[in-house]
Amino acid sequence: MKKIILIVQFLIIVSVQAFANDRYYSPAFTWKSPEIQGQGGSFIANGSGYNSLLVNPASFEKSGEKKKKDGEIKKKGEITFLSLGGAYSGNAFTFMSENRTSDKNMIELILDQVTSSGMGASFQTGAGYVGRRFGVGMMSIAEFDAPAVETTLGITADLIWTTGLVIGYAHPLELSHFKLVVGGDIRPMYRFTAKDIDIGALTSSVSGDSEDEGDISFTDVTALGGIGVAFDLGADLYWRDLIGSMTMRDIGNTRYFYKPVTNALGMEFSGEEVDDIYITPWTLNLGVSYHPTLGKLNRLLDPTIHGGFSQPLIREDSLYGFSKQSFWTRLDLGAEVVLLSSVALRAGIQGGYFTAGFGLDLFFVELNGALYSEEVGSHAGDQPKMGGSLEFAVRY
């Protein structure tokens, strides 16, 4: 009995110490894949292949489904030798229009974007294999975000660069008229983050307006680097042409164990010690997909309609920098039609805004693109931000 009491006391002390420091929000390890964004951000029940590595581990079994070819039954997996992707957030059409018609230089145009709607960019590279119930992949994602501000004074931006490994397995279970697939994965990651970078000073130095031309200092910027390990679970329930899915991402909240970084990317940072805790919230995700079986017609016209919903399992007031969004901003709807097994047309609704995208499968080369708007505020219509993304991939 005394041992049990000591164990309980130890757990209470550890819990109090864990919550003694302030907790800050750290974004989930993901990227704006055009295959997903073009379909309204919905990919929980309908996803498969490389882009499902950061969505639903139960989908690792889909690429292992039996395929008929020349009368034989074979299993097919997907190898992504290389995926290169980029995304932009901001009013791209206004930016291009002003670039053609105004006398402003590039730096001034960028500052105008930040003061009107904010601006961001990201880059993704990776490789992986999904098939025969297994999913393995390595990805590196860099994100640069400058939130909208009213004036050009004090414009700051955040840089987050995450490299992670995904290893997962999915197992099917036959249940009379249903098929249940359960899957899980582990994601060890290293994340570098630099917050509140003074964009005004940076752009002034680049444009030559600064007295210390060419001398850009980041010694007042706090940069952190650390390791985090995430766990995910997923389940797909198949019934005829319907799939119902549930996933839990970042189970138990993923914590990054940061240490100060003094030198990185050829720049010097403050090296200031930070005792705060940074976590990615645990989320529950639900999805449904309808993929009609049309026989041989599926080779010519292969449609899928689907939807998804996400619910963070954390209180808004327990995490600095995290804002809970309304029901409609967390609801995603999408559709995809694949023509001649090589051309994909995509559309959807994400947070109340329309999205559109395309995909081209040219033997070993794939090209995907999407245009979309997403809600960064608390409710639909609060703070919409336009975006676009492209992906070039070599797959087999």
C-alpha positions in Angstrom: 0.0 0.0 0.0 2.9 2.4 0.9 4.4 1.7 -2.6 1.2 2.6 -4.3 0.9 5.9 -2.3 4.5 6.8 -3.2 3.9 6.1 -6.8 0.8 8.3 -6.8 2.7 11.1 -5.0 5.5 10.8 -7.6 3.0 11.1 -10.5 1.3 14.1 -8.9 4.7 15.9 -8.4 5.7 15.1 -12.0 2.4 16.4 -13.3 2.6 19.6 -11.3 6.1 20.2 -12.6 5.0 19.5 -16.2 2.3 22.1 -16.0 4.2 24.6 -13.9 5.7 26.2 -17.0 3.7 27.9 -19.7 2.5 25.8 -22.5 2.7 27.1 -26.1 1.1 25.9 -29.3 3.3 24.2 -31.9 1.7 23.4 -35.3 1.2 19.8 -36.5 3.8 18.2 -38.7 2.0 18.5 -42.1 2.2 20.4 -45.4 -0.3 22.0 -47.9 -0.3 19.0 -50.3 -2.2 20.1 -53.5 -3.8 16.6 -53.7 -5.4 17.3 -50.3 -6.0 21.0 -50.5 -7.7 20.7 -54.0 -10.2 18.4 -52.3 -11.2 20.8 -49.6 -8.6 19.5 -47.2 -10.5 16.2 -46.8 -8.3 13.2 -47.0 -9.1 11.1 -43.9 -11.3 8.4 -45.4 -10.3 8.7 -49.1 -6.5 9.1 -48.8 -3.9 6.7 -49.9 -0.2 6.7 -51.0 2.5 9.1 -50.0 0.3 12.0 -49.0 -1.6 9.7 -46.5 1.6 9.3 -44.4 0.7 12.3 -42.4 -3.1 11.7 -42.3 -4.3 8.2 -41.6 -2.2 5.1 -40.9 -5.1 2.8 -41.6 -4.9 3.9 -45.3 -1.5 2.1 -45.6 -3.6 -1.0 -46.4 -5.3 0.6 -49.4 -2.3 0.5 -51.6 -2.0 -3.2 -50.9 -5.5 -3.9 -52.4 -5.6 -6.6 -55.0 -5.4 -5.4 -58.6 -6.3 -7.5 -61.7 -3.8 -7.4 -64.5 -3.7 -9.8 -67.5 -5.9 -12.2 -65.5 -3.5 -12.4 -62.6 -4.1 -11.0 -59.1 -1.3 -8.9 -57.8 -0.7 -6.6 -54.9 0.4 -3.1 -55.7 2.4 -0.7 -53.5 3.6 2.8 -54.3 7.2 4.0 -54.1 7.8 7.8 -54.1 11.4 8.2 -55.0 11.2 12.0 -54.7 8.5 14.5 -53.9 9.1 18.3 -54.2 6.3 20.6 -53.1 5.8 24.3 -52.4 2.9 26.4 -51.1 2.1 30.1 -50.9 -0.4 31.8 -48.8 -1.6 35.4 -49.5 -3.4 37.2 -52.2 -1.4 36.0 -55.2 -3.7 37.6 -57.8 -3.3 41.1 -56.2 0.4 40.6 -55.9 0.9 39.7 -59.5 -1.4 42.5 -60.7 0.5 45.2 -58.6 3.8 43.7 -59.8 2.7 44.5 -63.4 1.1 47.8 -62.9 2.7 49.6 -60.0 6.2 51.2 -59.7 6.8 49.5 -56.3 9.8 47.2 -55.9 9.5 43.6 -54.8 10.2 44.4 -51.1 7.4 47.0 -51.1 5.0 44.6 -52.7 5.8 42.0 -50.1 5.2 44.5 -47.3 1.9 45.4 -48.8 0.9 41.8 -48.8 1.7 41.4 -45.1 -0.3 44.5 -44.1 -3.3 43.5 -46.2 -3.7 39.8 -45.6 -0.5 38.3 -44.2 1.9 36.2 -46.2 3.4 32.7 -45.9 5.3 30.1 -47.8 6.4 26.5 -47.3 8.6 23.9 -49.0 8.4 20.1 -48.7 10.7 17.4 -49.9 10.5 13.7 -49.1 10.4 10.1 -50.2 8.5 7.0 -49.0 6.8 3.7 -49.6 3.2 2.9 -48.9 1.8 -0.6 -49.7 1.2 -4.1 -48.5 0.0 -2.7 -45.1 3.2 -0.8 -44.5 3.9 2.9 -44.6 7.5 4.4 -44.4 8.6 7.8 -45.3 11.0 10.7 -44.6 9.9 14.3 -45.0 11.4 17.7 -44.5 9.0 20.7 -44.3 10.0 24.4 -44.0 7.3 27.0 -43.2 7.6 30.8 -43.1 4.7 32.8 -41.9 4.2 36.5 -41.5 0.7 37.2 -39.9 -1.3 40.2 -41.1 -0.6 43.5 -39.4 -2.0 47.1 -39.8 1.3 48.9 -40.5 4.8 48.0 -41.7 6.3 49.0 -38.3 7.3 45.9 -36.4 6.5 43.3 -39.0 7.6 39.9 -37.7 7.6 36.4 -39.1 8.1 32.8 -37.7 10.2 30.1 -39.3 9.6 26.4 -38.6 11.6 23.7 -40.2 10.7 20.1 -39.3 12.3 16.8 -40.5 10.5 13.6 -39.6 10.4 9.9 -40.1 7.0 8.0 -40.4 6.9 4.3 -39.7 3.5 2.6 -39.6 1.5 -0.6 -40.2 -2.2 -1.3 -40.9 -3.9 -4.7 -40.4 -7.3 -5.7 -42.0 -10.0 -7.7 -40.1 -12.9 -9.4 -42.0 -16.1 -9.0 -40.0 -18.9 -10.7 -41.9 -20.3 -8.0 -44.2 -17.7 -5.4 -43.1 -14.0 -5.0 -43.2 -12.2 -3.2 -40.5 -8.7 -1.9 -40.9 -6.7 -0.6 -37.9 -3.4 1.1 -38.2 -0.8 3.0 -36.2 2.4 4.8 -36.7 5.3 6.5 -34.9 6.8 9.8 -36.0 10.2 10.8 -34.5 10.9 14.4 -35.6 13.4 17.2 -35.2 12.1 20.8 -35.3 13.9 24.1 -35.6 11.9 27.2 -34.9 12.8 30.9 -34.9 10.0 33.3 -33.8 9.5 37.0 -34.2 12.0 37.6 -36.9 12.1 41.3 -37.7 11.0 41.4 -41.3 11.3 45.2 -41.5 15.0 45.2 -40.6 15.6 42.3 -43.0 13.9 43.9 -46.0 15.6 47.3 -45.3 19.0 45.6 -45.4 18.2 43.7 -48.6 16.9 46.8 -50.3 19.8 48.9 -49.2 17.8 51.3 -47.0 19.6 50.3 -43.9 22.7 52.1 -42.6 24.3 48.7 -42.1 23.7 47.5 -45.6 24.3 43.8 -46.0 24.7 43.3 -42.2 21.6 41.4 -41.1 21.5 40.5 -37.4 19.4 37.9 -35.7 21.1 38.0 -32.3 17.8 39.3 -30.8 15.8 36.3 -32.2 15.3 33.3 -30.0 15.9 30.1 -32.0 15.1 26.6 -30.6 15.8 23.1 -31.8 14.5 19.9 -30.4 13.1 16.4 -30.8 9.5 15.3 -30.6 8.0 11.8 -30.9 4.3 11.5 -32.0 2.0 8.5 -32.1 -1.1 8.2 -34.3 -3.9 5.6 -34.7 -6.4 5.1 -37.4 -9.4 2.9 -38.3 -11.3 2.4 -41.5 -14.6 0.6 -41.7 -15.5 -0.7 -45.2 -19.1 -1.5 -46.2 -19.7 -1.9 -49.9 -18.6 1.4 -51.6 -18.5 3.3 -48.3 -15.6 3.9 -46.0 -16.0 5.4 -42.5 -12.8 6.5 -40.8 -11.5 7.7 -37.5 -8.0 8.8 -36.6 -6.3 10.2 -33.5 -3.2 12.3 -34.3 -0.5 13.3 -31.8 -2.0 11.1 -29.1 -1.5 12.5 -25.6 -0.2 15.8 -27.1 3.2 15.8 -28.8 5.9 17.7 -26.9 9.1 19.1 -28.4 12.1 19.0 -26.1 13.7 22.2 -27.2 17.2 23.6 -26.5 18.5 27.0 -27.5 20.3 27.3 -30.9 23.0 29.9 -31.4 24.0 29.1 -35.0 21.9 27.7 -37.8 21.4 28.3 -41.5 24.5 30.5 -41.5 22.9 32.9 -39.0 23.6 33.7 -35.3 20.8 33.7 -32.8 20.5 34.9 -29.2 20.9 31.5 -27.6 18.5 32.5 -24.9 17.3 29.7 -22.6 13.5 29.0 -22.7 11.7 27.0 -20.0 8.3 27.0 -21.8 6.7 23.9 -23.1 5.8 23.5 -26.7 3.2 20.9 -27.7 1.1 19.9 -30.7 -2.5 19.2 -29.5 -4.1 15.8 -29.7 -6.8 15.7 -32.4 -9.7 13.4 -33.2 -10.6 13.2 -36.9 -13.7 11.7 -38.5 -14.2 11.0 -42.2 -16.5 9.3 -44.7 -15.9 8.4 -48.4 -18.1 7.1 -51.2 -16.3 5.5 -54.1 -18.8 3.8 -56.4 -17.8 0.6 -58.2 -18.6 1.0 -61.9 -16.7 -2.0 -63.3 -14.7 -1.3 -66.4 -16.1 2.2 -66.5 -13.9 3.1 -63.5 -10.9 3.1 -65.9 -12.6 5.9 -67.9 -14.4 7.7 -65.1 -13.5 7.1 -61.4 -15.4 9.4 -59.0 -15.0 9.8 -55.2 -16.9 12.1 -52.8 -15.9 12.5 -49.2 -15.8 14.7 -46.1 -13.9 15.1 -42.9 -14.1 16.8 -39.5 -11.4 17.5 -36.9 -11.8 18.1 -33.2 -8.8 19.2 -31.1 -8.8 17.4 -27.7 -7.5 20.3 -25.7 -8.9 23.4 -23.9 -8.2 26.7 -25.7 -7.2 28.5 -22.5 -4.6 25.8 -21.6 -2.4 26.6 -24.5 -0.9 29.9 -25.5 -1.1 30.7 -29.2 -3.9 28.2 -29.8 -7.3 29.5 -31.0 -10.3 27.1 -31.2 -12.2 27.3 -34.4 -16.0 27.0 -35.0 -17.6 23.8 -36.2 -17.9 25.0 -39.9 -14.2 25.9 -40.1 -13.3 22.4 -39.1 -15.6 20.7 -41.6 -14.1 19.8 -45.0 -15.9 18.4 -48.1 -14.3 17.2 -51.3 -14.6 15.3 -54.5 -12.3 13.9 -57.1 -12.9 12.5 -60.6 -10.1 10.6 -62.3 -10.3 10.4 -66.1 -8.6 7.7 -68.1 -6.6 6.7 -65.0 -4.2 9.6 -65.5 -6.0 13.0 -65.1 -7.6 14.0 -61.8 -10.0 16.9 -61.4 -10.6 18.0 -57.8 -12.9 20.4 -55.9 -14.1 21.0 -52.4 -15.2 23.3 -49.6 -12.7 24.0 -46.8 -13.9 26.1 -43.9 -16.7 27.6 -46.0 -14.4 28.4 -49.0 -14.2 26.7 -52.4 -11.1 24.9 -53.5 -10.0 23.4 -56.8 -7.1 21.3 -58.0 -5.7 18.9 -60.7 -3.4 16.0 -61.0 -1.5 14.5 -63.9 -0.1 11.0 -63.8 2.5 10.6 -66.6 4.0 7.1 -66.1 6.7 7.7 -63.4 6.0 11.5 -63.0 3.1 13.1 -61.2 2.2 16.8 -61.1 -0.4 18.1 -58.7 -1.7 21.7 -58.2 -4.3 23.4 -56.2 -5.9 26.8 -55.4 -7.7 27.3 -52.2 -8.7 29.6 -49.4 -8.5 28.7 -45.7 -9.8 30.3 -42.5 -7.2 31.3 -40.1 -9.6 33.0 -37.7 -12.1 31.6 -35.2 -15.1 31.3 -37.6 -16.0 31.3 -41.3 -15.5 34.7 -42.9 -13.3 36.0 -40.1 -9.8 35.9 -41.6 -9.7 34.1 -45.0 -6.4 33.6 -46.6 -5.8 32.6 -50.2 -3.3 30.0 -51.1 -1.8 27.8 -53.8 0.4 24.7 -53.9 2.3 22.6 -56.4 3.9 19.1 -56.1 6.3 17.4 -58.5 6.9 13.7 -57.8 8.6 10.7 -59.2 6.6 7.6 -58.3 6.2 4.0 -59.3 
